[in-house]
């Protein structure tokens, strides 16, 4: 084992690597133009970001690594909503530390601007420069949480087009006060209602004193052509965005019969055999640092004092398929031989969730074999015009099928006819059928918010609570 002086020198080198400064900070638009540029140490020229963008263009966005070095300059990048948050340094900085800093910057910018896009950054560049000044001091990372930065930021955010989308749904508040547009959460943590009518201001008596909770399920599944499930997992989270005044204590109650396999509560631990039918069972969970679990084991109640802005209260994972009902879509691909050189792929997909719900932004795509000489994608004549579009991209040999809105319980089909050599085995040479979708008000994990209680300071403290569920595909594939 190394001696004490050797261990001391190794520890000193480790601390120095963690505290090496960042030279520059860029926020780049998708076309490479610098929206925000901050030079902390004067060590590199202003056009250093062009080197990064040339490397990005040469390797492509999919193949360009987040950390690389060119001529002694380290480039570390995080991409969010099409924007590139980039740090450069001439020192041997810790990549994970800088990536964590850039990721936190994206969250802070979204919290203060309301929405993270190019227009919001350009209209609020003075506020973004304030955030950049406070997040790093002479290139050294500082505290960059939304709550801690509030006393040091003096510029007010300028709202973008999202504010108009909130105004456009004002009539729906009067007819159904229990619902709100999803864009209502896209606002700054320090913004005050501007330009809104007296009706909305009167309806929202809390003047922005509200809290939004999202239950998000991300499904990964691999299904065979016969319908057998090879792999299945759900990575989900409970996400919270708080606009509450005074940071009161919040009690978030989940399913009373919630089973966590790793803890063994509610049944036998492991495997998944301990949960009864209809119960929500999770394999693993972890919580935000502000969460208190005193009542969680006995009552399934999470106690927390939410910080300002958006954060994840709880992450959870389901590693195996508990029930066939957890698959929101069923795929049946069938190959028909029309002649020696012509084949047809008939794809039928059924939405296997309640008919009162619907999926949106559905996209199904697959790649045909390299030996294909011609192909055509056809929809049934009964398909509603405008809601379904099927195209074949000859340059990439890809068939894309998009559906704007897909009601539950409905089955749709697509026919793809292609010309192939007689030696081509379609099932072996064709790529997997991948599917992406979003299903609002639906979660396959069956996790639910029983109630959300906010400890009110007095009778005049009347916050608003909003909860929604969302299921979308992370990797949903079917192989022939």
ZIGI-V640492 format. One record per backbone hydrogen bond with DSSP energy under -1.0 kcal/mol. CO is the residue of the C=O (numbers start at 1). NH is the residue of the N-H. If there is no record, write none. Layout:
co=[CO/CO]
nh=[NH/NH]
This chain:
co=[3/4/5/6/7/8/9/10/11/12/13/14/15/23/23/24/25/26/27/27/28/29/33/36/38/45/47/48/49/50/51/52/53/54/55/56/60/66/68/70/73/74/75/76/78/80/83/84/85/86/87/88/88/89/91/94/95/96/97/98/99/100/101/102/103/104/105/106/107/108/109/110/111/117/118/119/120/124/125/126/127/128/129/130/131/132/135/137/139/140/145/149/150/160/161/162/163/164/166/167/170/171/172/176/181/182/183/185/197/198/199/200/203/204/208/209/210/211/212/213/214/215/216/217/218/219/219/220/221/222/222/223/224/228/231/233/234/235/236/237/238/238/239/240/241/242/249/250/251/252/253/253/255/259/260/260/264/270/276/280/282/284/286/288/292/295/295/296/300/302/303/304/309/311/313/314/315/316/317/317/318/323/324/328/330/332/334/336/341/342/342/343/344/345/346/347/348/349/350/351/354/357/359/360/362/363/364/365/366/367/369/374/376/378/380/387/389/391/393/393/397/398/399/400/401/402/403/404/406/407/410/412/414/415/416/417/418/419/421/425/426/433/434/436/437/438/439/443/451/453/458/460/464/466/468/469/470/471/472/475/476/477/478]
nh=[7/8/9/10/11/12/13/14/15/16/17/18/19/40/41/88/38/86/35/36/84/32/29/27/25/48/50/52/53/54/55/56/57/58/59/60/64/77/75/73/70/89/68/87/85/83/80/28/78/26/76/23/24/74/93/98/99/100/101/102/103/104/105/106/107/108/109/110/111/112/113/114/189/121/122/123/124/128/129/130/131/132/133/134/135/136/142/140/22/137/149/152/153/163/165/166/167/168/169/170/173/175/176/179/184/185/186/187/201/202/203/204/205/207/210/464/243/466/241/468/239/470/237/472/235/474/475/233/477/230/231/479/227/224/222/220/318/218/316/216/313/314/214/311/212/309/455/304/453/302/450/451/258/282/263/264/267/272/279/259/261/317/315/291/303/299/301/300/254/252/292/250/242/240/288/238/286/236/283/284/234/326/327/352/350/348/346/344/420/338/339/418/336/416/334/414/332/412/330/409/357/408/406/438/403/436/401/434/399/431/372/419/417/415/383/404/402/400/397/398/368/393/366/391/364/389/362/361/359/410/351/349/347/378/345/376/343/373/424/429/430/478/365/363/473/360/471/446/253/251/461/462/211/213/215/441/217/439/219/221/435/223/433]
